[in-house]
């Protein structure tokens, strides 16, 4: 059994998370896996309920889980809050509390769009950050000091 914390967050986040739960259910059925999902507060929804973007209860739950799915945080409603209370602090708190330093998302970059992005030219289309791996592939190595 895999314990997964779901953090729907704000805006379109709850709608995204509802679909993610359906996907997890289909994966579980197909591959005979069991997911125990628990929803927790983060972002603006957490601010509204508790006054803090990442309640300690949420962080503790995430630390005890096998995975965390975060949909979206933030919105105009919370734009006037001091920076330490903004919804985005939930993401930073998760990174810190889970010893992570970045969000990693898979991406496929179309060759004809590489030059349209300031970032894609650095990491897509056969280019890479960091040193080449020993197997001929590329390895991204970064530390918090590089970010």
C-alpha positions in Angstrom: 0.0 0.0 0.0 1.2 3.5 -0.9 0.3 6.5 1.2 -0.3 9.6 -0.8 -1.1 13.1 0.4 -3.2 15.1 -1.9 -2.9 18.9 -1.8 -5.6 20.4 -4.1 -4.7 23.9 -3.1 -6.5 26.8 -4.9 -8.0 27.9 -8.1 -8.2 25.0 -10.6 -6.3 22.8 -8.1 -9.3 20.9 -6.7 -10.5 20.1 -10.2 -7.0 18.9 -11.2 -6.8 16.8 -8.1 -10.2 15.2 -8.7 -8.9 13.9 -12.1 -5.6 12.9 -10.5 -7.5 10.7 -8.0 -9.3 9.0 -10.9 -6.0 8.3 -12.6 -4.6 6.8 -9.4 -7.6 4.6 -9.1 -7.3 3.4 -12.6 -3.6 2.7 -12.2 -4.3 0.8 -8.9 -6.9 -1.3 -10.6 -4.8 -2.1 -13.6 -1.6 -2.9 -11.7 -3.1 -4.3 -8.5 -1.8 -1.5 -6.4 -3.4 0.1 -3.3 -3.2 3.8 -2.7 -4.3 5.3 0.5 -5.0 8.9 -0.3 -5.5 11.6 2.3 -6.3 15.2 1.5 -4.7 18.1 3.4 -4.6 21.9 3.3 -2.0 24.0 1.5 -1.8 27.4 -0.1 -4.7 29.9 0.1 -7.1 27.2 1.2 -4.9 26.6 4.2 -4.5 30.4 4.9 -8.3 30.7 4.9 -8.8 27.8 7.3 -5.7 28.1 9.6 -4.0 31.4 8.9 -0.9 29.7 7.5 -0.1 28.5 4.0 1.4 25.2 5.2 0.0 24.0 8.5 2.3 21.8 10.5 -0.3 19.1 10.4 0.0 19.1 6.6 3.8 19.0 6.6 3.9 16.2 9.1 1.4 14.2 7.0 3.6 14.8 3.9 6.7 13.7 5.7 5.0 10.4 6.7 3.7 9.6 3.2 5.2 7.8 0.2 4.3 10.6 -2.2 2.8 14.1 -2.3 0.6 15.4 -5.1 0.3 19.2 -5.2 -2.1 20.7 -7.7 -2.0 24.5 -7.6 -1.6 27.3 -5.0 -2.2 31.0 -5.1 -4.6 33.5 -6.5 -5.5 37.2 -6.5 -7.4 36.8 -3.2 -4.1 36.4 -1.3 -1.9 38.8 -3.4 -1.9 41.6 -0.7 -0.7 39.3 2.1 2.9 39.8 3.4 5.3 37.5 1.6 5.7 35.1 4.5 2.0 34.4 4.4 1.5 34.1 0.7 0.1 30.8 -0.7 3.4 30.1 -2.5 5.1 29.7 0.8 3.4 26.3 1.0 5.6 25.1 -1.9 8.7 26.5 -0.3 7.8 24.9 3.0 7.3 21.6 1.4 10.6 21.8 -0.4 12.4 22.6 2.9 10.4 20.2 5.0 10.9 17.3 2.6 14.6 18.1 1.8 13.9 18.9 -1.8 15.2 21.8 -3.8 13.2 21.9 -7.0 10.1 20.7 -8.8 11.0 18.4 -11.6 8.5 18.0 -14.4 9.0 15.9 -17.4 8.8 17.9 -20.6 9.0 17.2 -24.3 10.3 20.2 -26.2 9.5 20.4 -29.9 12.7 21.1 -31.9 11.0 24.0 -33.7 10.3 25.7 -30.3 13.8 25.4 -28.7 14.9 28.9 -29.8 11.6 30.4 -28.6 12.4 29.7 -24.9 15.2 31.2 -22.7 15.2 27.9 -20.8 14.6 25.2 -23.4 17.8 25.9 -25.3 19.8 25.1 -22.1 18.2 21.8 -21.3 16.3 20.4 -24.3 17.1 19.1 -27.8 20.2 17.1 -26.7 21.6 20.0 -24.7 22.1 19.6 -21.0 23.0 21.3 -17.7 25.9 19.7 -15.8 28.3 17.0 -16.7 27.8 14.1 -19.2 27.1 10.8 -17.5 29.5 7.9 -17.8 26.9 5.9 -19.9 26.9 8.6 -22.6 23.7 10.2 -21.3 23.5 13.5 -19.6 23.2 14.1 -15.9 21.8 17.2 -14.3 23.7 18.1 -11.1 22.7 21.1 -9.1 22.8 22.2 -5.5 20.8 24.8 -3.7 23.8 27.2 -4.4 23.2 26.9 -8.1 19.5 27.8 -8.0 
